[in-house]
Amino acid sequence: MKWAPEQTPLSDARLASLAAGDALLLSGTLLTARDQAHRRIEEMTRRGEALPVALSGELIYFMGPSPAPPGRAIGAAGPTTSSRMDRYTETMLSLGVRGFIGKGRRSPETKELIRRRGAVYFVTFGGAAAYLGMRIIAAEPVAFADLGPEAVYRLTVRDFPIIVAYDLHGGDLYEAGIRGPAGI
Amino acid sequence: MIEKRIIHTDAVREAVRALVRDANLVLPPPAAAALELARRGETGELARCAMDIICENAAIAERERLPLCQDCGAAIVFIELGQGVSLAGPFLLEAVNAGVADATAAHHLRASIVSDPLRRANTGTNAPAFAHVDPVPGDSFRITVLLKGGGSENMTALRLFKPTDEPATIVTWIAEAVRAAGPNPCPPLFLGVGIGGTADVAALNAKRAVLRGDAPHPDPFYADLENAVRDACNATGIGPLGFGGETTVARAYIVAAPAHIATLPVAVNMNCHSLRYRSMSL
C-alpha cells in the first residue's frame, strides 16, 4: 500500500484531486458524530438554532469511542456504519461539511449528493478500533456531552489511515473492489 | 432428598465480569487462527492491508488492554444450569447484569445499551445482558458471554422457506444476504446459521452456532453444508471489510433443530471479524 501523508483541512483543490482507492495518513483534527448527534444537529438546524460547534470545512468521523483508560486520549475508536447517517447528509453538507469518514456503502442518492456538493466520502478499517484509537492523540467533547459515546468530539489524529471511497469524479472503491477477482 | 450443589450468584457476577473483560480484550484462539489463515490467503493490496491491520488490532488490544472494538457489544449470555445445582444469593439475572456493569465500569468499555427501544436512554452500564438459561442434566454450571456488535447485528436475516425447498436454495439465499450486507458487518465474517425450529428458535440458534470453535459439525451432512455456505459467500468477492478479496466468510456454523411439517425457518446472524466470546464453568 502506498500511503500519502495528509494534513487537515483538505482544500477544495486537494479534494478534487483525490481518486477512489487513494490511501491517506491523515494528521490534524476531525469532528465525530453518529446517530443521535446527527439527529440533534438536524433538529436544531430546522428550528434555526445556533449549533454548539461550527461544521464548516470539517471532516466528520462516524464514530462513538469507548471511554479513555487512564493516561490515554481515547479508548477504542473505529468507524460505525455510515449508511445510517444517509438521511442527515444533506443537512451536514449544507452546514459546510467537506467530507465523511466511516465504513460501508452509502445509498445511491447519498453518494450522488456528496459528489454533487464537492465533498468526499472516506472509509477506514471497521473493527480495527484499538489500532485506530492509538492514532488519536487528543479528544475533547465539543457538543452534546450528555450523549456520552454519541457526543461530538474534536479529535486530533496523527497518521490516521483513510481510504477514498467515493471521489468527485464518480469513482467508487467498493465497486472497483468487488469487480476484481482478487481485490484491488 | 438429593443433595444439591450450591452455587452463590456472587460467583456468577464475578465470572461475568471476567468473561466480559476477556472477551473484549483477547480474541478466542479459533477466531484468531481463522483470521490469520484469511490474512495469508489475500493477495489484493487493500484486502491484504485490511487483514494485516485486523490482525495487528488484536495484538494491540491484548497488549494495550484496549477493547478490540469501540462497540463493546450487547452482552449475550448463555447459561447451562445443571438440574442438580441450587442457586444462593441475589437473583441469577441480577447477578449477570451486575457483572456486565462491573466490567463496563472497571475496564473502560463502551455502554451501548438503551433501556427502551424507542425512547433510547442509555443505561450507562451496558446492562441489561440478553440472557438465555438452559437446564442441563447433572450439576454443572457453565456460562458463556458473546459480545454482539450493532453493525453486524443489523445485517441479520430471517426467511421462512417452504419445507420442500432444497439446501442449495438456502445456500444461495445466505450468500445473497452476505452480498447485500457487503462491508457493513465488517467481514471476514463468522456466520451463524439456524435452520429449523420456529422463527425465534432459528434466530437464537443462529446466534449460538458460532460458539462451537474449532470442532467440525458432528453431522457430516451439515459439515458439508457449512462448507458450501462458506464457499458460496466467498464467491461474492466482497472480501475483507468489503474491499474485495478471497475471504468474506471465515467460517460458517449451522445449528439445526426439529421443525413443523409446514415450515423451514432459516436465520443468519453475522458476526464481524472480531468474534468475541468467552466461557467458564463454575
Chai-1 contact restraints between the chains, C-beta under 6 A:
chainA,res_idxA,chainB,res_idxB,connection_type,confidence,min_distance_angstrom,max_distance_angstrom,comment,restraint_id
A,M1,B,E45,contact,1.0,0.0,6.0,A-B,restraint_1
A,M1,B,C49,contact,1.0,0.0,6.0,A-B,restraint_2
A,P65,B,Q70,contact,1.0,0.0,6.0,A-B,restraint_3
A,S66,B,P67,contact,1.0,0.0,6.0,A-B,restraint_4
A,S66,B,Q70,contact,1.0,0.0,6.0,A-B,restraint_5
A,S66,B,C72,contact,1.0,0.0,6.0,A-B,restraint_6
A,S66,B,L109,contact,1.0,0.0,6.0,A-B,restraint_7
A,S66,B,R110,contact,1.0,0.0,6.0,A-B,restraint_8
A,P67,B,H108,contact,1.0,0.0,6.0,A-B,restraint_9
A,P69,B,H108,contact,1.0,0.0,6.0,A-B,restraint_10
A,G75,B,H108,contact,1.0,0.0,6.0,A-B,restraint_11
A,A76,B,L66,contact,1.0,0.0,6.0,A-B,restraint_12
A,A76,B,P67,contact,1.0,0.0,6.0,A-B,restraint_13
A,A76,B,C69,contact,1.0,0.0,6.0,A-B,restraint_14
A,A76,B,Q70,contact,1.0,0.0,6.0,A-B,restraint_15
A,A77,B,Q70,contact,1.0,0.0,6.0,A-B,restraint_16
A,G78,B,C69,contact,1.0,0.0,6.0,A-B,restraint_17
A,G78,B,Q70,contact,1.0,0.0,6.0,A-B,restraint_18
A,T81,B,G151,contact,1.0,0.0,6.0,A-B,restraint_19
A,T81,B,N184,contact,1.0,0.0,6.0,A-B,restraint_20
A,K103,B,P183,contact,1.0,0.0,6.0,A-B,restraint_21
A,G104,B,P183,contact,1.0,0.0,6.0,A-B,restraint_22
A,G104,B,N184,contact,1.0,0.0,6.0,A-B,restraint_23
A,R105,B,G182,contact,1.0,0.0,6.0,A-B,restraint_24
A,F125,B,I53,contact,1.0,0.0,6.0,A-B,restraint_25
A,G126,B,C186,contact,1.0,0.0,6.0,A-B,restraint_26
A,G126,B,L241,contact,1.0,0.0,6.0,A-B,restraint_27
A,G127,B,C69,contact,1.0,0.0,6.0,A-B,restraint_28
A,G127,B,C186,contact,1.0,0.0,6.0,A-B,restraint_29
A,G127,B,C272,contact,1.0,0.0,6.0,A-B,restraint_30
A,G127,B,H273,contact,1.0,0.0,6.0,A-B,restraint_31
A,G127,B,S274,contact,1.0,0.0,6.0,A-B,restraint_32
A,A128,B,I53,contact,1.0,0.0,6.0,A-B,restraint_33
A,A128,B,I54,contact,1.0,0.0,6.0,A-B,restraint_34
A,A128,B,N57,contact,1.0,0.0,6.0,A-B,restraint_35
A,A129,B,C69,contact,1.0,0.0,6.0,A-B,restraint_36
A,A129,B,Q70,contact,1.0,0.0,6.0,A-B,restraint_37
A,A130,B,N57,contact,1.0,0.0,6.0,A-B,restraint_38
A,A130,B,I60,contact,1.0,0.0,6.0,A-B,restraint_39
A,A130,B,A61,contact,1.0,0.0,6.0,A-B,restraint_40
A,A130,B,L66,contact,1.0,0.0,6.0,A-B,restraint_41
A,Y131,B,I53,contact,1.0,0.0,6.0,A-B,restraint_42
A,Y131,B,E56,contact,1.0,0.0,6.0,A-B,restraint_43
A,Y131,B,N57,contact,1.0,0.0,6.0,A-B,restraint_44
A,Y131,B,I60,contact,1.0,0.0,6.0,A-B,restraint_45
A,G133,B,L66,contact,1.0,0.0,6.0,A-B,restraint_46
A,G148,B,N122,contact,1.0,0.0,6.0,A-B,restraint_47
A,P149,B,R110,contact,1.0,0.0,6.0,A-B,restraint_48
A,Y174,B,G242,contact,1.0,0.0,6.0,A-B,restraint_49
A,G177,B,F243,contact,1.0,0.0,6.0,A-B,restraint_50
A,G177,B,G244,contact,1.0,0.0,6.0,A-B,restraint_51
A,I178,B,G237,contact,1.0,0.0,6.0,A-B,restraint_52
A,I178,B,I238,contact,1.0,0.0,6.0,A-B,restraint_53
A,I178,B,G244,contact,1.0,0.0,6.0,A-B,restraint_54
A,G180,B,G244,contact,1.0,0.0,6.0,A-B,restraint_55
A,A182,B,T43,contact,1.0,0.0,6.0,A-B,restraint_56
A,A182,B,G44,contact,1.0,0.0,6.0,A-B,restraint_57
A,G183,B,G44,contact,1.0,0.0,6.0,A-B,restraint_58
A,G183,B,A47,contact,1.0,0.0,6.0,A-B,restraint_59
A,G183,B,G239,contact,1.0,0.0,6.0,A-B,restraint_60
A,G183,B,G244,contact,1.0,0.0,6.0,A-B,restraint_61
A,G183,B,G245,contact,1.0,0.0,6.0,A-B,restraint_62
A,I184,B,G44,contact,1.0,0.0,6.0,A-B,restraint_63
A,I184,B,L46,contact,1.0,0.0,6.0,A-B,restraint_64
A,I184,B,G244,contact,1.0,0.0,6.0,A-B,restraint_65
